[in-house]
C-alpha cells in the first residue's frame, strides 16, 4: 500500500484548477486545516494556481485577518464561494461586494447535510429548511451579489406540501482537519473540540471521484487506533499531512476539557468558573439577557446563538441551572460551559459530541424547544435579517436551520445601532441619544427568518430588545412590554419604520432586569410559557 503521508505543499499541488473544494472549520480555528489552507494560498501567490475554485463551507472560518477563508480571498483563486457564514473574512466579503466572485449562501445545516447527500448519491437534499427565506429561489435563491446568477435550490411539491430541493454538485477535493492518522490513513478526531461535518465532506469527495486530504497532528503506527476510534476510514483518504504544532484553536495549544476527554475528578477540577454580568460593565446587553432567560423552562432543549444569546448562556451557568436544561449548539455539542466571542462553537467538558449533520437532523425534525438568536433587522411581518447587513454578505451559519425549527424562537438584540447612548443600572433605562441606524424597519433587506412561515408552522416567536418586547401574532407584530423609564412614543414608536400592534395593556418589565447590583436571576420556570 502506497504511503499517503505527504507535505502541505505537496497536498496543495493536488488541488486542480476549477475544482470544487469542500472546506470545514469554525471561528477561532475550530477544526481548521490552517496549514493546508496556507499552502494553497502560497502556491497560488507563487504560480497563479490553482485558479477558478468553487469553495464551499458550512460555517464561518477565519480570524478576520489572514487565516481561514482569508487564505482563499484572492481574485482568481476562487471563482465562486458558497459560504454559510462570511464575517470571519472581510477580504472575501469585499470580493463579493465588488462582484469579483460569485457569492452565495446556504444554511449551515443544509450545507452539511447536502455534503452527506452528495456522498450517498442522492438527488440533492429535500427539506423544508429555507422556505420563505433568501435561500428560496422566489426570494433570491441564495444569491448574494449580481455576479451570482444560479439558484442553488428549486421548489418542489410532495403530497401537497412545498419543499426545497438543494441541488447536488461534484466535490473534487475535501480538506479535512483531524487529530491523528495511522499508517493506513485511518482518521481519529480524539483530540478535536468538535466533529463538525468532516465525515460528510470526506464522503462527498470520495464518492464524487475526488480527493480527500486530511491534516492531522500525529502519525500513529498501524493498528494503534481502535476500530471505534476511527471516524474516517483509510479507504476514503488519499493524502495525510502531519502538522505536529496543530492547535485546538488559534491561541489554545491543547485542552482536554475542550476535546471532551476528561472524566470524574479530573473533569470536576478542570471546570472553569462561570462568567456573567459581574465580569463586564453592566449594560443593556445584560438587561436583554435577563429578560430572555425568563423564557427558559425546566427540561427544555436549548440552542444559543452568538451575541446577546451568549449572555443568556452565561446567566444560566452563573445561577447553577445548567443541569436543568439540555444545552446544545449546532456544531454538534451538548452540555458543558460554552465559550463565546471568537471561540463560539467550543464547549468545555461537553456531555456529548455528535457530527454536525446529525445535530441538524435533530433540529430539523423538531427536537429543539427554545432557540435564543440575535438579529440585525426585523420588520412588521416578523421577518428577521442576519444574512446581509450594510450591503455585505454575512450569511446565516446555522441560523435558518435553528430559527425555522425551534418550537419557540427568542430573538435578542439592541433596539437601534450606531451612536446609541443609554443609561441604566438603577432599575430604569433612559435613552440619552437615539441611534443613527434603525433596526426595526418596514421590510428587511433579506429574509433570514420568515414571520409568515413561522405562523404557518405554529411557532412562538419573541423579539426582545432593551427598550421593548414584541411577539408574533396572526394579526401582526405586537408590542407587549417596555422597559421602566422608557417613553413609549419618543423612545420606541417614533424610532421604528412601522407601527406595531399594542397589547392592552403594555406591561412594564421588572426593574430587576435593569438593576446593576441585582443579578436578576429568577428561578427557572417549571411550566411552559411562564411570564416573568
Buried (B, 14 or more C-beta within 10 A) or exposed (E): EEEBBBEBBEBBBBBBEEBBBBBBBBBBBBBBBBBBBBBBBBBBEEEEBBBBBBBBBBBBBBBBEEBBBBBBBBEBBBBBBBBBBBBBBBBBBBBBBEEBBBBBBBBBBBBBBBBBBBBEEEEBBBBBBBBBBBBBBEBBBBBBBEBBEEBBBBEEEEEEEEBBBBBBBBBBBBBBBBBBBBBBBBBBBBBBBBBBBBBBBBBBBBBBEBBBBBBBBBBBEEEBBEEEBBBBBBEBBBBBBBBEEBBBBBEBEBBBBBBBBBEEEEBEEBEEEBBBBEEEEBBBBBBBBBBBBBBBBEEBBBBBBBBBBBBBBBBBBBBEBBEBBBBBBBBBBBBBBBBBEBBBBBBBBBEEBBBBBBBBBBBBEEBBBBBBBBBBBBBBBBBBBBBBBEEBBBBBBBBBBBBBBBBBBBBBBBBBBEEBEBEBBBBBBBBEEBBEBBBBBEEBBBBBBBBEBBBEBEBBBBBBBBBBBBBBBEEBBBBBBBBBBBEBEEBBBEBBEBEBBEBEEBEEBBBBBBBBEBBBBBEBBEEBEEEB
